[in-house]
Amino acid sequence: MLPGGEIMLGLPASTELNKKQGRNIPKTKFFSNIDLTGAQERLFVDELSSIKWMNKISPATMNLTISNGILELEVFYLKLKGMNVSERLLKIIDSAIVHPIIYVLDNENTSKIMISYKESSDSGKVNVKTYYSTEWVKDLPSLDFNALTTGELYQSLISQISDSRIITPNSEVSLAESVSLDIDRQKALAEIEKLEQKIKRTNQPNKKIELVHQLRELKETWGVD
C-alpha cells in the first residue's frame, strides 16, 4: 500500500516508521553526503517528487537474527515525476546505503517493487550488481517476509521480486552464484535477440548461414527454444 494506507507489502506494524506515514528523506541529503556530478543531481530533480523511508526490517522490529553481514533491510517509497525511474538513480541511493533496500515506485497510475543485489567490501564500499523488479500494477502484491535470518530474507525477497529468475540459494548454489548466472543469461538472451534481427536483415547467404549457426549454438548453450 502507499503511505497512509493499510500495510506496506504485508509487513507487520512493528516495522513501520511514523505510524505508516514514513519518514521523509530530503533529496538534498544525497547531494551533501555524496560527491555527485551535475547530471547525477539532475536525476533526483527530474525523476523524483519525494523519497520516504517507510519500514525498517531488523531483529529489533521482526523475529530475525542477523546473517550474511546484513544488519537490516529498508523499504523506501519513491514518488515519481514521470512514468519510470532510471537504474542510474537507484544505484546512487543503493551505493550510499549499505543495507538492502526494497523500493516501492509510484507513478500515480501504477506501482512496482524493485530490489538490487549488491555486495559490500570490508571497507564499506557498496557494489550494485543488478536490479530485479515486478511488473507495473494497479495494486501492489504482498511479499512473503517469513524467514529466520536477515540473509535468508534478502535471498527470498530477491527470488520473489525476480519472479523466480533467481532461485532460493541452497547448499550447492549461493545467491552470488545464482545472480551471476542470471546476469550472464540475460546478456545471452539480448545477444540472441540481436542475432535474430541480424539474420532478418542479412541478404548474403553465406553470412546468414554463419549467423544461424551462431544463434543455434547460443540457444543450445542456454536452453532457449
N, C-alpha and C positions, 0 to 999 in steps of 0.2 A: 504494500500500500504506500501511498505518497504521504509526505509529512502531514500530521494532523489526522491521518486515517486510523485504522484499527491496528493491525500488526504488520510490521515490515518483514516480508518474506517468510513469515512463520516463526520469527524469533520470539523468545519469551520476553516478558516485560522487564525482567531483570537486566537485560542488555541495553534498554532504551536510554537515550540521553535527553534530558529536559522534557520528560513526560511526552514522548512521541514527536515533539516538535523539532528535535535535533539541535545541534549547536552550529551556528554559522561559522564558516571558515573564510575570512576575507581573502579575496584573490591576491591582494597585495602582500599577504603573508609569504606567498611563494616568490614574489618579486624581491622581497627583502632578505629572505633566507637562502636563495639560490641565485647564482650568477647566470641570469638568463640573457639571451640576445633580444634585440628589439622584436624580431619575428616571433620568438617564443612568447614574449609578453603579449603580443597581439592575439595569439591563440586564446589566451584567457579572456581577453576583452571581446573578441569577435564571436567566440563559441559558447561561452558560459554566462548565464544570468546569475547563478549562485551555486555555492558548494555548501552542503550541510553534512556534518558528521552525525549520523543517526543512531548507530549501535556500536557498542564495544563488546566483543566476544572474547572472554578470557576466563581463567579459573575463578576470578572474583565475581563474574556475572553468570557463569554457567558451570555445570558439573563436569569440568575438564581438567586434565593435567597437561603440563607443558611437555611437548616433544618436538624433535627436529629443529630445535632452536627457535620455535615460533612462540613468542610470549602472548600474543593476542592477534585478533583479526578485527578489522574495522568495516563498517558499512557506510559508504558515502553516497549521498543523494545529489546528483548533478542536474540542475535545471538548465536546459539548453536553450540557446537563442534560435538555432536553426533546427534542421531535421536530424542531424547527426553530430558526432564529436570525433575528432581525429585521434588516432592512437598516439601521435606525437605529443598531444597534450596530456593524455593519461600517463604516458611514460614519464613526463616531468613530475607529475604528482607521485607516481609509484617510486620513482628514484629518490624522492625526498623523504619517503616514509618507509622504514624497513619492514613494518608489519604488512601482511597481505591485506588487500583492500577489495571488498565486493562493491562494485559500482552499480547504482540504480540510476539509469539515464532516463530523463523525461523530456520529451519534446512537445508536450501538451496533448498531442494526438495519441501517441503511443509511448510505451516504455520498454526497456530491455535491461538485462543484467549482464555485466561484464566482470571478468576477473583475469589477472595476469598470473603467469607462472614466473616467479622471479627468485633469484638466489642472492644471498648477501655474503660478502667476504668477512674475514675476521676483523678487518679494519672498518667494517660497517658500510662499505660501498655496495650499492644495490645494482644488480644486473637483471634487467627485464628481458626475458627470453621471447615471450609471445603472449597473445591475448586470446581469450575464449569468450563467447557471448551467446546469449539466447537470441531468438528472433524478436523483432519489434511486435509487441502485442498490446491490446487494449487493457487487459487485466494481467498483472504480473503473477506468475505461479509462485507457490510457496516452495521453499527448498527444504531438504531433509538435513537438519542440523544435529542429528543423533551421532555422537562419536564419543570415544573415551578420552582422546587427546587432541590438542590443537593441531598437531601434524596430521593426524588421521582426518580431522575435519577439513583441513585445507585440501587434502587429496580428494576427499569426497566431493567437495564443492566444485573443484575443477572438473571432475568427472561429470557431475550433473550439468553444469553450465555448458560444457563442451558437447552435450548430448551424447555422452559415452564415447566420444572420439578418443578420450583419454580413459583407459581402463583403470579401475581402482588398483593401485600397486599391490604386489604380493611379494613373497619371499624370493621370487625369481626375477621380477621386473620392478625397478624402482620408479618413483614418479619422474625423476630426472630423465631416465632412460625412455619412459613412455612418451614424455613430451618431446624429447629429441627425435624419436621415431616419427611422431606425428608431424613435426616441422619438416622432416625430410619427405614425408608422404605428401604434404601439401605442396611442396616445391615440385615434386614429381607430377602431381595432378595438373599444376599450372603448365609444366613443360609438355604434358600430353595434350592439353588444350591448344598450345601454341603449334605443336606438330600437326594436329588435325587441321588447323587453319592454314598452315603452310601447304599441306597436301592438297587442299581445295584450290589454292591459288596457283599451284605449280602445273605448268603445261608440259615441261620436259619429262618424257617417260622415264629416263634413267634416274633423274633426280627424284621423281615421285616414288620409284621403287626403293631408293635409298631411304627416303623419309618414312615410307610404310614399314620398312624393316626396323628402323629406329623406334617407331611407335609401337610395333608389336613386342619388341624386347622390353621396352619400358613398361608396357601394360602387364606383361608376364611377370616382371620383377615385382610389381606392386599389387598383383592380383586384381587388376582392373579389367572389366569386360570391354 
